[in-house]
Amino acid sequence: MDFSTGMEERLVTLAIWVMQLAVVLALPPFVNGMVRKTKARLQNRKGPPLSQSYSDLLKLFRKEALVSANASWIFAVTPYVVFGTTLLVALLMPMFSPHPPLAWMSDFILLVYLLGLGRFFLALSALDTSSSFGGLGASREMTIASLVEPAMILSIFATAASAGTMNLNVIASSVSPTITSVLNPSQILAFAGLFIVTLAETGRIPVDNPATHLELTMIHEAMILEYSGRHLALIEWASQIKLLIFFSLLVNLFIPMGVAHDMTLVDLLTGMALFLLKVAGIAVVVAIVESTNAKLRLFRVPDLLMVAFTLSLLSLVLRFLIR
């Protein structure tokens, strides 16, 4: 009896590993395509098909990766560091289940540091080729990161205060799926702060425009101008996975309905279906925000990020005042 129970638990754990790895690798290009398609429809355009992001990645993987003669080993290793750290973060994130594959290291502080490590290497690689645009993009990226990270940490602190831990799977398990909990003022403020952080961290309008190549407005694109082939494919894929990571934070920490708390196959499949539905909803909201707002001037971006910080701070204060 004990042997069969142990085998069943191991099979469920293996199923979670396989399902989450498949979601993390296959879903991000689709989510990116959904945002682009929704934006096109809102602007009365047909837009690219939902499979366009997959085609773009496949095309890049087939091309040769060119490396500047002035570049060091940092330039060549950065795409693998960025993709590896982003994939690691995605595997410690609770998505359709509060028990992710790397649940034992599912700490939010670790998540911030892993994403920061990828950003650090990307900024170094932008400087490595001695490109003026690379230096411009790296400087802007690090400036925005210094403003984004405090707001992001505070928004999660507001939710973690109730759970008494920074472990993401424990936080996701402790958040009540009731309407009263979801509409709690502290939760709403933290959600708004993290949503602004999501736009900034993933390079979306009004902070950045992922579709632009105008020299004076580029941030993320300026850092990867020198990349091509499989190196560029890995960086683009990592950016799409990062978008899914922040969408997962939004839906699982603030809209926890449907998270599979029971370790059965039926509950896991139901949780995955609801997770995909919630992510699709957030993608539509992001597309609406991008279509109804213009990109901010660079000197106005700190004002927006200060709003995110203030909302997150108010959420944390309310969490201790309203118990």
BAKEZA-695186 format. One record per residue (C-alpha): y, x, z; residue number from 1; residue in three letters. Coordinates in nm, 4 decimals, always signed. Layout:
BEGIN
node yy=Y	xx=X	zz=Z	num=NUM	residu=ALA .
...
END
This chain:
BEGIN
node yy=+0.0000	xx=+0.0000	zz=+0.0000	num=1	residu=MET .
node yy=+0.2406	xx=+0.2781	zz=+0.0915	num=2	residu=ASP .
node yy=+0.1402	xx=+0.4715	zz=-0.2204	num=3	residu=PHE .
node yy=+0.2095	xx=+0.1763	zz=-0.4508	num=4	residu=SER .
node yy=+0.5445	xx=+0.1109	zz=-0.2796	num=5	residu=THR .
node yy=+0.6425	xx=+0.4750	zz=-0.3229	num=6	residu=GLY .
node yy=+0.5428	xx=+0.4669	zz=-0.6901	num=7	residu=MET .
node yy=+0.7501	xx=+0.1515	zz=-0.7436	num=8	residu=GLU .
node yy=+1.0569	xx=+0.3109	zz=-0.5840	num=9	residu=GLU .
node yy=+1.0187	xx=+0.6217	zz=-0.8001	num=10	residu=ARG .
node yy=+0.9868	xx=+0.4076	zz=-1.1136	num=11	residu=LEU .
node yy=+1.3014	xx=+0.2134	zz=-1.0244	num=12	residu=VAL .
node yy=+1.4870	xx=+0.5403	zz=-0.9579	num=13	residu=THR .
node yy=+1.3706	xx=+0.6751	zz=-1.2946	num=14	residu=LEU .
node yy=+1.4810	xx=+0.3507	zz=-1.4614	num=15	residu=ALA .
node yy=+1.8307	xx=+0.3875	zz=-1.3087	num=16	residu=ILE .
node yy=+1.8486	xx=+0.7468	zz=-1.4319	num=17	residu=TRP .
node yy=+1.7492	xx=+0.6511	zz=-1.7875	num=18	residu=VAL .
node yy=+1.9678	xx=+0.3386	zz=-1.8020	num=19	residu=MET .
node yy=+2.2816	xx=+0.5048	zz=-1.6651	num=20	residu=GLN .
node yy=+2.2391	xx=+0.8153	zz=-1.8825	num=21	residu=LEU .
node yy=+2.1983	xx=+0.5918	zz=-2.1883	num=22	residu=ALA .
node yy=+2.5080	xx=+0.3893	zz=-2.0926	num=23	residu=VAL .
node yy=+2.7161	xx=+0.7022	zz=-2.0248	num=24	residu=VAL .
node yy=+2.6275	xx=+0.8662	zz=-2.3570	num=25	residu=LEU .
node yy=+2.6157	xx=+0.5631	zz=-2.5873	num=26	residu=ALA .
node yy=+2.8759	xx=+0.3190	zz=-2.4527	num=27	residu=LEU .
node yy=+3.2028	xx=+0.5242	zz=-2.4457	num=28	residu=PRO .
node yy=+3.2542	xx=+0.5387	zz=-2.8261	num=29	residu=PRO .
node yy=+3.1993	xx=+0.1620	zz=-2.8406	num=30	residu=PHE .
node yy=+3.4549	xx=+0.1003	zz=-2.5625	num=31	residu=VAL .
node yy=+3.7031	xx=+0.3238	zz=-2.7438	num=32	residu=ASN .
node yy=+3.6361	xx=+0.1302	zz=-3.0648	num=33	residu=GLY .
node yy=+3.6871	xx=-0.1991	zz=-2.8820	num=34	residu=MET .
node yy=+4.0302	xx=-0.0897	zz=-2.7595	num=35	residu=VAL .
node yy=+4.1288	xx=+0.0194	zz=-3.1108	num=36	residu=ARG .
node yy=+3.9930	xx=-0.2987	zz=-3.2695	num=37	residu=LYS .
node yy=+4.1686	xx=-0.5264	zz=-3.0183	num=38	residu=THR .
node yy=+4.4985	xx=-0.3431	zz=-3.0702	num=39	residu=LYS .
node yy=+4.4631	xx=-0.3848	zz=-3.4459	num=40	residu=ALA .
node yy=+4.3955	xx=-0.7588	zz=-3.4141	num=41	residu=ARG .
node yy=+4.6970	xx=-0.8028	zz=-3.1858	num=42	residu=LEU .
node yy=+4.9078	xx=-0.6293	zz=-3.4510	num=43	residu=GLN .
node yy=+4.7695	xx=-0.8510	zz=-3.7326	num=44	residu=ASN .
node yy=+4.5661	xx=-0.5668	zz=-3.8807	num=45	residu=ARG .
node yy=+4.1970	xx=-0.5589	zz=-3.9640	num=46	residu=LYS .
node yy=+4.1470	xx=-0.2274	zz=-3.7886	num=47	residu=GLY .
node yy=+3.8499	xx=+0.0101	zz=-3.7959	num=48	residu=PRO .
node yy=+3.4980	xx=-0.1205	zz=-3.7284	num=49	residu=PRO .
node yy=+3.3617	xx=-0.0932	zz=-3.3746	num=50	residu=LEU .
node yy=+3.1224	xx=+0.1781	zz=-3.4961	num=51	residu=SER .
node yy=+3.4036	xx=+0.4016	zz=-3.6265	num=52	residu=GLN .
node yy=+3.4075	xx=+0.6232	zz=-3.3161	num=53	residu=SER .
node yy=+3.0354	xx=+0.6960	zz=-3.3623	num=54	residu=TYR .
node yy=+3.0971	xx=+0.7905	zz=-3.7262	num=55	residu=SER .
node yy=+3.3853	xx=+1.0175	zz=-3.6303	num=56	residu=ASP .
node yy=+3.1772	xx=+1.2022	zz=-3.3699	num=57	residu=LEU .
node yy=+2.8836	xx=+1.2420	zz=-3.6076	num=58	residu=LEU .
node yy=+3.1136	xx=+1.3784	zz=-3.8787	num=59	residu=LYS .
node yy=+3.2643	xx=+1.6316	zz=-3.6382	num=60	residu=LEU .
node yy=+2.9221	xx=+1.7473	zz=-3.5157	num=61	residu=PHE .
node yy=+2.8253	xx=+1.8200	zz=-3.8776	num=62	residu=ARG .
node yy=+3.1293	xx=+2.0406	zz=-3.9368	num=63	residu=LYS .
node yy=+3.1641	xx=+2.4074	zz=-3.8562	num=64	residu=GLU .
node yy=+3.3530	xx=+2.5031	zz=-3.5419	num=65	residu=ALA .
node yy=+3.6291	xx=+2.7507	zz=-3.6264	num=66	residu=LEU .
node yy=+3.7548	xx=+2.9869	zz=-3.3561	num=67	residu=VAL .
node yy=+4.0855	xx=+3.1720	zz=-3.3737	num=68	residu=SER .
node yy=+4.0698	xx=+3.5505	zz=-3.3895	num=69	residu=ALA .
node yy=+4.3151	xx=+3.5607	zz=-3.0993	num=70	residu=ASN .
node yy=+4.0966	xx=+3.3432	zz=-2.8737	num=71	residu=ALA .
node yy=+3.8826	xx=+3.4752	zz=-2.5893	num=72	residu=SER .
node yy=+3.5585	xx=+3.3402	zz=-2.4420	num=73	residu=TRP .
node yy=+3.7597	xx=+3.0724	zz=-2.2599	num=74	residu=ILE .
node yy=+3.8336	xx=+2.8923	zz=-2.5856	num=75	residu=PHE .
node yy=+3.4656	xx=+2.8787	zz=-2.6859	num=76	residu=ALA .
node yy=+3.3294	xx=+2.7738	zz=-2.3457	num=77	residu=VAL .
node yy=+3.5928	xx=+2.5087	zz=-2.2648	num=78	residu=THR .
node yy=+3.4407	xx=+2.2200	zz=-2.4701	num=79	residu=PRO .
node yy=+3.1092	xx=+2.2615	zz=-2.2871	num=80	residu=TYR .
node yy=+3.2802	xx=+2.2811	zz=-1.9456	num=81	residu=VAL .
node yy=+3.4899	xx=+1.9718	zz=-2.0190	num=82	residu=VAL .
node yy=+3.1917	xx=+1.7731	zz=-2.1462	num=83	residu=PHE .
node yy=+2.9616	xx=+1.8945	zz=-1.8689	num=84	residu=GLY .
node yy=+3.1987	xx=+1.8141	zz=-1.5823	num=85	residu=THR .
node yy=+3.2829	xx=+1.4731	zz=-1.7292	num=86	residu=THR .
node yy=+2.9143	xx=+1.3882	zz=-1.7766	num=87	residu=LEU .
node yy=+2.8404	xx=+1.4997	zz=-1.4196	num=88	residu=LEU .
node yy=+3.1150	xx=+1.2716	zz=-1.2870	num=89	residu=VAL .
node yy=+2.9763	xx=+0.9802	zz=-1.4892	num=90	residu=ALA .
node yy=+2.6299	xx=+1.0312	zz=-1.3384	num=91	residu=LEU .
node yy=+2.7611	xx=+1.0219	zz=-0.9812	num=92	residu=LEU .
node yy=+2.9626	xx=+0.7057	zz=-1.0527	num=93	residu=MET .
node yy=+2.8192	xx=+0.3683	zz=-0.9427	num=94	residu=PRO .
node yy=+2.8185	xx=+0.1509	zz=-1.2557	num=95	residu=MET .
node yy=+2.5723	xx=-0.1380	zz=-1.2795	num=96	residu=PHE .
node yy=+2.4049	xx=-0.0268	zz=-0.9545	num=97	residu=SER .
node yy=+2.5555	xx=+0.1101	zz=-0.6288	num=98	residu=PRO .
node yy=+2.2822	xx=+0.3764	zz=-0.6399	num=99	residu=HIS .
node yy=+2.3781	xx=+0.6141	zz=-0.9252	num=100	residu=PRO .
node yy=+2.1491	xx=+0.9004	zz=-1.0316	num=101	residu=PRO .
node yy=+2.3502	xx=+1.1545	zz=-0.8297	num=102	residu=LEU .
node yy=+2.4160	xx=+0.9254	zz=-0.5331	num=103	residu=ALA .
node yy=+2.3701	xx=+1.2111	zz=-0.2852	num=104	residu=TRP .
node yy=+2.6857	xx=+1.3812	zz=-0.4202	num=105	residu=MET .
node yy=+2.8823	xx=+1.0667	zz=-0.5066	num=106	residu=SER .
node yy=+3.1985	xx=+1.1675	zz=-0.3241	num=107	residu=ASP .
node yy=+3.5401	xx=+1.0688	zz=-0.4590	num=108	residu=PHE .
node yy=+3.6996	xx=+1.4024	zz=-0.3651	num=109	residu=ILE .
node yy=+3.4297	xx=+1.5786	zz=-0.5691	num=110	residu=LEU .
node yy=+3.5092	xx=+1.3449	zz=-0.8599	num=111	residu=LEU .
node yy=+3.8764	xx=+1.4467	zz=-0.8484	num=112	residu=VAL .
node yy=+3.7910	xx=+1.8175	zz=-0.8343	num=113	residu=TYR .
node yy=+3.5401	xx=+1.7984	zz=-1.1216	num=114	residu=LEU .
node yy=+3.7906	xx=+1.6212	zz=-1.3442	num=115	residu=LEU .
node yy=+4.0518	xx=+1.8760	zz=-1.2364	num=116	residu=GLY .
node yy=+3.8162	xx=+2.1614	zz=-1.3316	num=117	residu=LEU .
node yy=+3.7811	xx=+2.0228	zz=-1.6841	num=118	residu=GLY .
node yy=+4.1591	xx=+1.9779	zz=-1.7091	num=119	residu=ARG .
node yy=+4.2139	xx=+2.3354	zz=-1.5865	num=120	residu=PHE .
node yy=+3.9875	xx=+2.4849	zz=-1.8528	num=121	residu=PHE .
node yy=+4.1433	xx=+2.2667	zz=-2.1235	num=122	residu=LEU .
node yy=+4.4929	xx=+2.3862	zz=-2.0274	num=123	residu=ALA .
node yy=+4.3730	xx=+2.7485	zz=-2.0260	num=124	residu=LEU .
node yy=+4.2179	xx=+2.7107	zz=-2.3713	num=125	residu=SER .
node yy=+4.5436	xx=+2.5628	zz=-2.5022	num=126	residu=ALA .
node yy=+4.7233	xx=+2.8792	zz=-2.3883	num=127	residu=LEU .
node yy=+4.4419	xx=+3.1070	zz=-2.5057	num=128	residu=ASP .
node yy=+4.5237	xx=+3.0841	zz=-2.8775	num=129	residu=THR .
node yy=+4.8932	xx=+3.1695	zz=-2.8259	num=130	residu=SER .
node yy=+4.9919	xx=+2.8428	zz=-2.9925	num=131	residu=SER .
node yy=+5.3361	xx=+2.7082	zz=-2.9014	num=132	residu=SER .
node yy=+5.2073	xx=+2.3505	zz=-2.9240	num=133	residu=PHE .
node yy=+4.9157	xx=+2.4365	zz=-2.6977	num=134	residu=GLY .
node yy=+5.1491	xx=+2.5743	zz=-2.4328	num=135	residu=GLY .
node yy=+5.3696	xx=+2.2671	zz=-2.4620	num=136	residu=LEU .
node yy=+5.0728	xx=+2.0310	zz=-2.4178	num=137	residu=GLY .
node yy=+4.9268	xx=+2.2321	zz=-2.1276	num=138	residu=ALA .
node yy=+5.2597	xx=+2.2316	zz=-1.9426	num=139	residu=SER .
node yy=+5.2985	xx=+1.8555	zz=-1.9839	num=140	residu=ARG .
node yy=+4.9367	xx=+1.7875	zz=-1.8885	num=141	residu=GLU .
node yy=+4.9566	xx=+1.9830	zz=-1.5640	num=142	residu=MET .
node yy=+5.2894	xx=+1.8218	zz=-1.4731	num=143	residu=THR .
node yy=+5.1460	xx=+1.4728	zz=-1.5184	num=144	residu=ILE .
node yy=+4.8274	xx=+1.5696	zz=-1.3322	num=145	residu=ALA .
node yy=+5.0290	xx=+1.6799	zz=-1.0282	num=146	residu=SER .
node yy=+5.1835	xx=+1.3319	zz=-1.0155	num=147	residu=LEU .
node yy=+4.8703	xx=+1.1335	zz=-1.0999	num=148	residu=VAL .
node yy=+4.6238	xx=+1.2802	zz=-0.8512	num=149	residu=GLU .
node yy=+4.8091	xx=+1.1743	zz=-0.5305	num=150	residu=PRO .
node yy=+4.8365	xx=+0.8158	zz=-0.6578	num=151	residu=ALA .
node yy=+4.4688	xx=+0.8124	zz=-0.7571	num=152	residu=MET .
node yy=+4.3518	xx=+0.9459	zz=-0.4202	num=153	residu=ILE .
node yy=+4.5668	xx=+0.6984	zz=-0.2259	num=154	residu=LEU .
node yy=+4.4415	xx=+0.4003	zz=-0.4283	num=155	residu=SER .
node yy=+4.0808	xx=+0.4897	zz=-0.3449	num=156	residu=ILE .
node yy=+4.1713	xx=+0.5660	zz=+0.0192	num=157	residu=PHE .
node yy=+4.2870	xx=+0.2053	zz=+0.0512	num=158	residu=ALA .
node yy=+3.9394	xx=+0.0806	zz=-0.0410	num=159	residu=THR .
node yy=+3.7546	xx=+0.3599	zz=+0.1395	num=160	residu=ALA .
node yy=+3.9336	xx=+0.2787	zz=+0.4665	num=161	residu=ALA .
node yy=+3.7194	xx=-0.0324	zz=+0.5102	num=162	residu=SER .
node yy=+3.3953	xx=+0.1493	zz=+0.4339	num=163	residu=ALA .
node yy=+3.4840	xx=+0.4474	zz=+0.6523	num=164	residu=GLY .
node yy=+3.3651	xx=+0.6960	zz=+0.3905	num=165	residu=THR .
node yy=+3.4657	xx=+0.8543	zz=+0.0595	num=166	residu=MET .
node yy=+3.1157	xx=+0.8120	zz=-0.0823	num=167	residu=ASN .
node yy=+3.1588	xx=+0.5964	zz=-0.3936	num=168	residu=LEU .
node yy=+2.8212	xx=+0.4232	zz=-0.3804	num=169	residu=ASN .
node yy=+2.8773	xx=+0.3261	zz=-0.0153	num=170	residu=VAL .
node yy=+3.2250	xx=+0.1945	zz=-0.1010	num=171	residu=ILE .
node yy=+3.0866	xx=-0.0063	zz=-0.3944	num=172	residu=ALA .
node yy=+2.8155	xx=-0.1503	zz=-0.1687	num=173	residu=SER .
node yy=+3.0569	xx=-0.2420	zz=+0.1090	num=174	residu=SER .
node yy=+3.3166	xx=-0.4254	zz=-0.1033	num=175	residu=VAL .
node yy=+3.2663	xx=-0.7997	zz=-0.0627	num=176	residu=SER .
node yy=+3.2214	xx=-0.9867	zz=-0.3944	num=177	residu=PRO .
node yy=+3.4018	xx=-1.2965	zz=-0.2641	num=178	residu=THR .
node yy=+3.7226	xx=-1.4280	zz=-0.4222	num=179	residu=ILE .
node yy=+3.9069	xx=-1.3857	zz=-0.0892	num=180	residu=THR .
node yy=+3.8239	xx=-1.0155	zz=-0.0811	num=181	residu=SER .
node yy=+3.9112	xx=-0.9589	zz=-0.4479	num=182	residu=VAL .
node yy=+4.2484	xx=-1.1371	zz=-0.4083	num=183	residu=LEU .
node yy=+4.3352	xx=-0.9475	zz=-0.0914	num=184	residu=ASN .
node yy=+4.6957	xx=-0.8145	zz=-0.1272	num=185	residu=PRO .
node yy=+4.5813	xx=-0.4622	zz=-0.0440	num=186	residu=SER .
node yy=+4.3125	xx=-0.4784	zz=-0.3137	num=187	residu=GLN .
node yy=+4.5571	xx=-0.6101	zz=-0.5734	num=188	residu=ILE .
node yy=+4.8103	xx=-0.3344	zz=-0.5038	num=189	residu=LEU .
node yy=+4.5403	xx=-0.0648	zz=-0.5128	num=190	residu=ALA .
node yy=+4.4052	xx=-0.2071	zz=-0.8390	num=191	residu=PHE .
node yy=+4.7536	xx=-0.2015	zz=-0.9950	num=192	residu=ALA .
node yy=+4.8079	xx=+0.1578	zz=-0.8829	num=193	residu=GLY .
node yy=+4.4711	xx=+0.2735	zz=-1.0159	num=194	residu=LEU .
node yy=+4.5274	xx=+0.0871	zz=-1.3437	num=195	residu=PHE .
node yy=+4.8484	xx=+0.2848	zz=-1.4045	num=196	residu=ILE .
node yy=+4.6599	xx=+0.6020	zz=-1.3108	num=197	residu=VAL .
node yy=+4.3916	xx=+0.5091	zz=-1.5661	num=198	residu=THR .
node yy=+4.6501	xx=+0.4843	zz=-1.8429	num=199	residu=LEU .
node yy=+4.7924	xx=+0.8253	zz=-1.7473	num=200	residu=ALA .
node yy=+4.4600	xx=+1.0059	zz=-1.6945	num=201	residu=GLU .
node yy=+4.3110	xx=+0.8846	zz=-2.0222	num=202	residu=THR .
node yy=+4.6222	xx=+0.9482	zz=-2.2302	num=203	residu=GLY .
node yy=+4.7026	xx=+0.5868	zz=-2.3175	num=204	residu=ARG .
node yy=+5.0358	xx=+0.4209	zz=-2.3957	num=205	residu=ILE .
node yy=+5.2926	xx=+0.4176	zz=-2.2326	num=206	residu=PRO .
node yy=+5.2181	xx=+0.7694	zz=-2.0987	num=207	residu=VAL .
node yy=+5.0624	xx=+0.9232	zz=-2.4102	num=208	residu=ASP .
node yy=+4.9444	xx=+0.8073	zz=-2.7508	num=209	residu=ASN .
node yy=+4.5926	xx=+0.9213	zz=-2.8486	num=210	residu=PRO .
node yy=+4.6600	xx=+0.8377	zz=-3.2146	num=211	residu=ALA .
node yy=+4.9772	xx=+1.0438	zz=-3.2569	num=212	residu=THR .
node yy=+5.0256	xx=+1.3903	zz=-3.4042	num=213	residu=HIS .
node yy=+5.4026	xx=+1.4055	zz=-3.3616	num=214	residu=LEU .
node yy=+5.4817	xx=+1.7448	zz=-3.2143	num=215	residu=GLU .
node yy=+5.7533	xx=+1.6257	zz=-2.9779	num=216	residu=LEU .
node yy=+5.5436	xx=+1.3519	zz=-2.8141	num=217	residu=THR .
node yy=+5.1914	xx=+1.4995	zz=-2.7981	num=218	residu=MET .
node yy=+5.0299	xx=+1.5818	zz=-2.4647	num=219	residu=ILE .
node yy=+4.6500	xx=+1.5757	zz=-2.4870	num=220	residu=HIS .
node yy=+4.6433	xx=+1.6159	zz=-2.8659	num=221	residu=GLU .
node yy=+4.8670	xx=+1.9237	zz=-2.8456	num=222	residu=ALA .
node yy=+4.6075	xx=+2.1024	zz=-2.6302	num=223	residu=MET .
node yy=+4.3205	xx=+2.0467	zz=-2.8746	num=224	residu=ILE .
node yy=+4.4981	xx=+2.1145	zz=-3.2057	num=225	residu=LEU .
node yy=+4.3086	xx=+2.4415	zz=-3.2519	num=226	residu=GLU .
node yy=+3.9638	xx=+2.2848	zz=-3.2006	num=227	residu=TYR .
node yy=+3.7375	xx=+2.1692	zz=-3.4827	num=228	residu=SER .
node yy=+3.3767	xx=+2.0801	zz=-3.5577	num=229	residu=GLY .
node yy=+3.1328	xx=+2.0387	zz=-3.2687	num=230	residu=ARG .
node yy=+3.3867	xx=+2.1761	zz=-3.0197	num=231	residu=HIS .
node yy=+3.6320	xx=+1.8983	zz=-3.1041	num=232	residu=LEU .
node yy=+3.3470	xx=+1.6444	zz=-3.1000	num=233	residu=ALA .
node yy=+3.2519	xx=+1.7422	zz=-2.7437	num=234	residu=LEU .
node yy=+3.6126	xx=+1.7143	zz=-2.6241	num=235	residu=ILE .
node yy=+3.6621	xx=+1.3752	zz=-2.7913	num=236	residu=GLU .
node yy=+3.3301	xx=+1.2495	zz=-2.6530	num=237	residu=TRP .
node yy=+3.4283	xx=+1.3697	zz=-2.3054	num=238	residu=ALA .
node yy=+3.7614	xx=+1.1852	zz=-2.3342	num=239	residu=SER .
node yy=+3.5769	xx=+0.8636	zz=-2.4190	num=240	residu=GLN .
node yy=+3.3382	xx=+0.9125	zz=-2.1244	num=241	residu=ILE .
node yy=+3.6399	xx=+0.9683	zz=-1.8991	num=242	residu=LYS .
node yy=+3.7803	xx=+0.6329	zz=-2.0139	num=243	residu=LEU .
node yy=+3.4516	xx=+0.4670	zz=-1.9133	num=244	residu=LEU .
node yy=+3.4629	xx=+0.6428	zz=-1.5737	num=245	residu=ILE .
node yy=+3.8017	xx=+0.4967	zz=-1.4874	num=246	residu=PHE .
node yy=+3.7030	xx=+0.1543	zz=-1.6189	num=247	residu=PHE .
node yy=+3.3981	xx=+0.1741	zz=-1.3909	num=248	residu=SER .
node yy=+3.6182	xx=+0.2571	zz=-1.0911	num=249	residu=LEU .
node yy=+3.8367	xx=-0.0449	zz=-1.1647	num=250	residu=LEU .
node yy=+3.5551	xx=-0.2966	zz=-1.2082	num=251	residu=VAL .
node yy=+3.3171	xx=-0.1770	zz=-0.9357	num=252	residu=ASN .
node yy=+3.5620	xx=-0.1049	zz=-0.6553	num=253	residu=LEU .
node yy=+3.7895	xx=-0.4040	zz=-0.7125	num=254	residu=PHE .
node yy=+3.5763	xx=-0.6581	zz=-0.9047	num=255	residu=ILE .
node yy=+3.2315	xx=-0.5967	zz=-0.7503	num=256	residu=PRO .
node yy=+3.0718	xx=-0.9224	zz=-0.8670	num=257	residu=MET .
node yy=+2.7372	xx=-0.8617	zz=-1.0334	num=258	residu=GLY .
node yy=+2.6600	xx=-0.5146	zz=-0.8948	num=259	residu=VAL .
node yy=+2.2809	xx=-0.4917	zz=-0.8556	num=260	residu=ALA .
node yy=+2.2225	xx=-0.4363	zz=-0.4827	num=261	residu=HIS .
node yy=+1.8482	xx=-0.5084	zz=-0.5089	num=262	residu=ASP .
node yy=+1.6391	xx=-0.2371	zz=-0.6710	num=263	residu=MET .
node yy=+1.4462	xx=-0.4626	zz=-0.9095	num=264	residu=THR .
node yy=+1.4387	xx=-0.4421	zz=-1.2874	num=265	residu=LEU .
node yy=+1.5741	xx=-0.7953	zz=-1.3308	num=266	residu=VAL .
node yy=+1.8696	xx=-0.7253	zz=-1.1000	num=267	residu=ASP .
node yy=+1.9396	xx=-0.3961	zz=-1.2779	num=268	residu=LEU .
node yy=+1.9438	xx=-0.5626	zz=-1.6203	num=269	residu=LEU .
node yy=+2.1658	xx=-0.8436	zz=-1.4879	num=270	residu=THR .
node yy=+2.3976	xx=-0.5895	zz=-1.3268	num=271	residu=GLY .
node yy=+2.4189	xx=-0.3931	zz=-1.6516	num=272	residu=MET .
node yy=+2.5043	xx=-0.7067	zz=-1.8523	num=273	residu=ALA .
node yy=+2.7812	xx=-0.8026	zz=-1.6100	num=274	residu=LEU .
node yy=+2.9052	xx=-0.4434	zz=-1.6005	num=275	residu=PHE .
node yy=+2.9358	xx=-0.4375	zz=-1.9801	num=276	residu=LEU .
node yy=+3.1194	xx=-0.7702	zz=-1.9708	num=277	residu=LEU .
node yy=+3.3688	xx=-0.6463	zz=-1.7097	num=278	residu=LYS .
node yy=+3.4278	xx=-0.3196	zz=-1.8963	num=279	residu=VAL .
node yy=+3.4922	xx=-0.5179	zz=-2.2157	num=280	residu=ALA .
node yy=+3.7477	xx=-0.7276	zz=-2.0257	num=281	residu=GLY .
node yy=+3.9303	xx=-0.4174	zz=-1.8971	num=282	residu=ILE .
node yy=+3.9270	xx=-0.2721	zz=-2.2518	num=283	residu=ALA .
node yy=+4.0977	xx=-0.5865	zz=-2.3811	num=284	residu=VAL .
node yy=+4.3592	xx=-0.5686	zz=-2.1031	num=285	residu=VAL .
node yy=+4.4319	xx=-0.2017	zz=-2.1869	num=286	residu=VAL .
node yy=+4.4679	xx=-0.2934	zz=-2.5549	num=287	residu=ALA .
node yy=+4.7139	xx=-0.5713	zz=-2.4657	num=288	residu=ILE .
node yy=+4.9191	xx=-0.3342	zz=-2.2468	num=289	residu=VAL .
node yy=+4.9286	xx=-0.0732	zz=-2.5240	num=290	residu=GLU .
node yy=+5.0306	xx=-0.3323	zz=-2.7847	num=291	residu=SER .
node yy=+5.3115	xx=-0.4823	zz=-2.5766	num=292	residu=THR .
node yy=+5.4673	xx=-0.1562	zz=-2.4539	num=293	residu=ASN .
node yy=+5.6283	xx=+0.1386	zz=-2.6249	num=294	residu=ALA .
node yy=+5.5531	xx=+0.4971	zz=-2.5335	num=295	residu=LYS .
node yy=+5.7854	xx=+0.6185	zz=-2.2610	num=296	residu=LEU .
node yy=+6.0061	xx=+0.9219	zz=-2.3018	num=297	residu=ARG .
node yy=+5.8552	xx=+1.2201	zz=-2.1243	num=298	residu=LEU .
node yy=+6.1282	xx=+1.2203	zz=-1.8592	num=299	residu=PHE .
node yy=+6.0531	xx=+0.8559	zz=-1.7767	num=300	residu=ARG .
node yy=+5.6823	xx=+0.9129	zz=-1.7147	num=301	residu=VAL .
node yy=+5.7346	xx=+1.0405	zz=-1.3542	num=302	residu=PRO .
node yy=+5.9090	xx=+0.7103	zz=-1.2752	num=303	residu=ASP .
node yy=+5.6012	xx=+0.5152	zz=-1.3853	num=304	residu=LEU .
node yy=+5.3680	xx=+0.7420	zz=-1.1885	num=305	residu=LEU .
node yy=+5.5922	xx=+0.7046	zz=-0.8830	num=306	residu=MET .
node yy=+5.5386	xx=+0.3284	zz=-0.9144	num=307	residu=VAL .
node yy=+5.1619	xx=+0.3893	zz=-0.9077	num=308	residu=ALA .
node yy=+5.1998	xx=+0.6114	zz=-0.5998	num=309	residu=PHE .
node yy=+5.4156	xx=+0.3516	zz=-0.4228	num=310	residu=THR .
node yy=+5.1724	xx=+0.0690	zz=-0.4986	num=311	residu=LEU .
node yy=+4.8810	xx=+0.2766	zz=-0.3693	num=312	residu=SER .
node yy=+5.0717	xx=+0.3741	zz=-0.0551	num=313	residu=LEU .
node yy=+5.1660	xx=+0.0099	zz=+0.0155	num=314	residu=LEU .
node yy=+4.8024	xx=-0.0861	zz=-0.0351	num=315	residu=SER .
node yy=+4.6914	xx=+0.1716	zz=+0.2214	num=316	residu=LEU .
node yy=+4.9540	xx=+0.0531	zz=+0.4719	num=317	residu=VAL .
node yy=+4.8520	xx=-0.3113	zz=+0.4249	num=318	residu=LEU .
node yy=+4.4865	xx=-0.2164	zz=+0.4723	num=319	residu=ARG .
node yy=+4.5645	xx=-0.1076	zz=+0.8293	num=320	residu=PHE .
node yy=+4.8086	xx=-0.3891	zz=+0.9019	num=321	residu=LEU .
node yy=+4.5926	xx=-0.6751	zz=+0.7720	num=322	residu=ILE .
node yy=+4.2502	xx=-0.6593	zz=+0.9315	num=323	residu=ARG .
END
